[in-house]
Every structure is written in structure tokens, then in C-alpha cells.
Amino acid sequence: MVLPIDQPVTVDNAERVFAELTRAVSGSSEDVEIDLANLAEFDTAGLAVFHRLHRALGAENRSLTFRNAGERVRQFLALAAFQEPEREQPARRQSEFERIGNVALENFADAVALLGYIGRVTRAMLWGITHPRAVRWSHVALHVQETGANALPIVALLSVLVGLVIAFSSAIQLAQFGANIYIADLIGIGVTREIGPLLAAILLTARSGSAFAAEIGTQKISDEIDALAVMGLKPVPYLVIPRIVATMITLPLLTLFADFFGIAGGMLIGSASLDVTPTMFLARLAETLDVWDVFSGVFKSFFFAILIAGVGCYRGMETSGGAIGVGRSTTIAVVSGIFLLVIADSVFVILFQYLGLN
């Protein structure tokens, strides 16, 4: 069916033209072709008319095409990107083998992307070590403020509470055996070796790892990362490296901060419930605690920092799907970050035990 258009199609008569075209194509099952050779005038309202007609014909599995369109009209029509109506395909249920295969392929693709990301980060880190002036230290300082100084209150509060809980739950058992003074050993070694580093790392994952994923993810879906590449700026050195360096600086310091307040919370319970005065507690702590106990926790925190910032930035770089994708990337960054922290801590415990360092 060929329909010639020999009148203007503008905002002044768009509704009337649409009604005429609708009446002309109704009652037929043929595809429609509109001849625009005699089209007098055309604007965006006319484009809306053709788009509405295209949708109406598509619902009937009929196509809409054009011929003899001028250059200006062709540019308008290109904006609408008229396509043949998609034929609805019946849904097919996947078998278990197909589902497992698709999951395996997705995981394999994710692993390949992760390896590529690790390689780019490693190369950028080595470049930053050999060319320190190339590192964006002003942004490192900003991220140190965000990940470190702003996290001090919550780290202090939770460290004190965790120290209180551990000491209080142990006080009853220690009192039964008259071993009140050993509360210092329990709190000192437990907090400095395990609780302090892990607590600070988990808090930093929840605060900063999620923030990294959300910030970079938002930049990804708004095409800002592509814009950086167009301007000749590599996204990994520009966005990722300052965050990793800042986290490597702040997490060891947060670990020492958490150690101090965790021990303070245990000392408070020791004084209140076990009759262990602060002087006795500190004297026993000085006898029991050595430099390795504190250093081992700080040593682990360097690796924890790389995991936290690396995972958060990676999930941000892999974001897709708009606002929902940003939320998904943030959630995955926190969950996978905490999971990897626990795995890494377990590896360190086994390694230190094997080397006789515990």
C-alpha cells in the first residue's frame, strides 16, 4: 500500500494528518509505504506522526517504509530509527545444562576481565613507584581524608564495643579459675593480631569500598570514563591508583587506632568486673605483647587495603545498566570485599602458623 503525502506535516496539522493516515491504513493487512516526493513542509511534530503510525502498524506486524524523501526529511527520519517490527518469539525454557553453561561462561568472562584489570593496576603501580611525580597526590590526599580521618569516630566506637564484648564474655570464665589477670593477654593478643585489623578492614570495606564502586560506577554509566580515554587519560592511573594508594596509607593507621580503642575497652571491663586495675592490666600487657603482635596486624592491613580498594574500583569499572547497575556493583563490592578479607586473613593465620610466627 502506497500513501502519497502532498501537504505539510507540521505542528499545526499533525493530529489531522495522523487521523487521515490511520483511516487510510485501517482495514488492510498490507505493509505501508509513504511517498514523500510532494511533501511541502516537515518538522518534529511530523516525525512524531510517522513514529505513532509506525508503532500502530508494528502492533499488527506490518512495516512502514518511506521513499522519495529529501535530505532534510531523511535526517529527521534517521532520528526515529524506524526498524522492522520484531516478531514475538515464544519463550523457551533453558535446560539445566544450558543454565550451568551460561553461568560458567559468565564467570570465565569475569575472570578474564579481572586478570586484565589486575595487570593494568600492577603496571600502573609499578609506573607510579618509578615515576612518583606522575601520581595524582592531591587526589590521594583527598581520599586519605575520606577513607581515614572521616572513619575515625566509627572505628573508635566499634573497637571499644568489640573490646568490651570480648572482655565481658571472657570475664566469667576467667573469674572461675582465678585467672583474672590473663584478660590482658586475651585482649592484647586477640585485638592486635586479628580483631583490630579485620574490624578496621571490614569497616573500610563498608564505607570506602562501596563508595569507590558507586563513584566509579556512576562515572562509567555517564560515559565519563570514556571521555577520559578520549582526552588521553588512562582510567586506571587516573581513578584507581589514587584510591589504592590512599587506602594503603590509611588502613594500617586505622588498624593501630582500632588496636588502641579495643584494648581500652577490654581494660575497662577488666577494671569493672575482674578487679584488674589499669596499672595491673598495662603491666601484664607489656609483659605479654611484643612488637610482632602489633606488626603482624599492620602487615596484614596493607594487603587488606589493596583488596578493599581494588575490588571496589573493579566493580565500579565493570558497572552497566544504569542506576540499578550502580546499586548492584556497590552491593557486590561490599560482599565480595568482606569475603576476600576473611579468606586473606585465614591464609595469613595458616602462613604465620606454618612459619612459626604465632
Residue pairs with C-beta under 8 A, 6 or more apart in sequence:
1 24
1 25
1 28
1 30
1 31
1 32
1 33
2 33
2 34
2 35
3 21
3 24
3 25
3 32
3 33
3 34
3 35
4 34
4 35
4 37
4 38
5 17
5 34
5 35
5 36
5 38
5 39
6 38
6 39
6 40
7 13
7 17
7 40
8 39
8 40
8 41
8 42
8 46
9 17
9 39
9 41
9 42
9 43
9 45
9 46
9 49
10 41
10 42
10 43
10 45
10 46
11 43
11 44
11 45
14 45
14 46
14 48
14 49
17 46
17 49
18 49
18 52
18 53
21 49
21 53
22 53
22 56
25 32
25 53
25 57
25 62
29 60
29 62
30 62
31 57
31 62
31 63
31 64
31 65
32 53
32 57
32 62
32 63
32 64
32 65
33 64
33 65
33 66
33 67
34 50
34 64
34 65
34 66
34 67
35 67
35 68
36 66
36 67
36 68
36 69
36 70
36 73
37 67
37 68
39 69
39 70
39 73
42 72
42 73
42 76
43 76
44 76
46 76
47 76
47 77
47 79
47 80
50 64
50 66
50 77
50 80
50 82
51 80
51 82
53 64
54 64
54 80
54 82
57 63
57 64
57 85
58 64
58 85
59 85
61 85
61 87
62 85
63 84
63 85
64 82
65 82
66 73
66 77
66 82
69 77
94 102
110 318
113 318
114 314
117 236
117 314
117 317
118 310
120 236
121 236
121 240
121 241
121 244
121 310
124 234
124 236
124 237
124 240
124 241
125 241
125 244
127 134
127 237
128 134
128 135
128 237
128 241
128 245
134 237
135 241
135 242
135 245
136 238
136 241
136 242
139 242
140 242
140 245
140 246
140 249
141 246
142 246
143 242
143 243
143 245
143 246
143 247
144 246
144 249
144 250
146 208
146 211
146 246
147 204
147 207
147 208
147 246
147 247
147 250
147 251
148 246
148 249
148 250
148 253
148 254
151 203
151 204
151 207
151 208
151 250
151 254
152 254
152 257
154 203
154 207
155 199
155 200
155 203
155 254
155 257
155 258
155 261
156 257
156 258
156 261
158 199
158 203
159 191
159 196
159 199
159 200
159 257
159 258
159 259
159 260
159 261
159 262
159 265
160 261
160 262
160 264
160 265
160 268
161 265
162 195
162 199
162 262
162 265
163 187
163 191
163 195
163 261
163 262
163 263
163 264
163 265
163 266
163 268
163 269
164 265
164 266
164 268
164 269
166 186
166 187
166 190
166 191
166 195
166 266
167 183
167 186
167 187
167 265
167 266
167 267
167 268
167 269
167 270
167 273
168 269
168 273
170 183
170 186
171 180
171 183
171 269
171 270
171 273
171 274
174 180
174 182
174 183
174 186
174 274
175 273
175 274
180 270
180 274
180 275
180 276
181 276
181 280
181 284
182 284
183 266
183 269
183 270
183 274
183 276
183 281
184 266
184 267
184 270
184 276
184 280
184 281
184 282
184 284
184 285
184 288
185 284
185 285
185 288
186 266
187 262
187 263
187 266
187 267
187 270
187 285
188 263
188 266
188 285
188 288
188 289
188 293
189 288
189 289
189 293
191 258
191 259
191 262
191 263
191 266
192 259
192 263
192 289
192 293
192 294
192 296
192 297
193 293
193 296
193 297
193 358
194 297
194 345
194 349
195 258
195 262
196 255
196 256
196 258
196 259
196 262
196 297
197 255
197 258
197 297
197 298
197 300
197 301
197 304
197 345
198 304
198 341
198 342
198 345
199 258
199 262
200 251
200 254
200 255
200 257
200 258
200 301
201 251
201 255
201 301
201 304
201 305
201 308
201 341
202 338
202 341
203 254
204 247
204 250
204 251
204 254
204 304
204 305
204 308
205 308
205 312
205 333
205 334
205 337
205 338
205 341
206 334
208 247
208 308
208 309
208 312
209 308
209 309
209 311
209 312
209 333
209 334
209 337
210 312
210 330
210 333
210 334
211 312
212 243
212 309
212 312
212 313
212 316
212 333
213 312
213 313
213 315
213 316
213 319
213 326
213 329
213 330
213 332
213 333
213 334
214 316
214 326
214 329
214 330
215 316
216 225
216 239
216 240
216 312
216 313
216 316
216 317
216 319
217 315
217 316
217 319
217 325
217 326
217 329
217 330
218 319
218 326
219 225
219 239
219 316
220 316
220 317
220 318
220 319
220 320
221 319
221 320
221 321
221 322
221 323
221 325
221 326
225 235
225 239
225 317
228 234
228 235
228 238
228 239
229 235
235 317
239 313
240 309
240 310
240 313
240 317
243 309
243 312
243 313
244 305
244 306
244 309
244 310
244 313
246 309
247 305
247 306
247 308
247 309
248 302
248 305
248 306
248 309
250 305
251 301
251 302
251 304
251 305
251 308
252 298
252 301
252 302
252 305
254 301
255 297
255 298
255 301
256 294
256 298
259 294
259 297
263 285
266 281
267 276
267 278
267 281
267 282
270 276
270 281
271 277
271 278
271 281
276 284
292 357
296 348
296 352
296 357
300 344
300 345
300 348
303 344
303 348
304 341
304 344
304 345
307 337
307 340
307 341
307 344
308 337
308 341
311 333
311 336
311 337
311 340
312 333
312 337
315 329
315 330
315 332
315 333
315 336
316 329
316 333
318 329
319 325
319 326
319 328
319 329
321 328
349 358
352 358
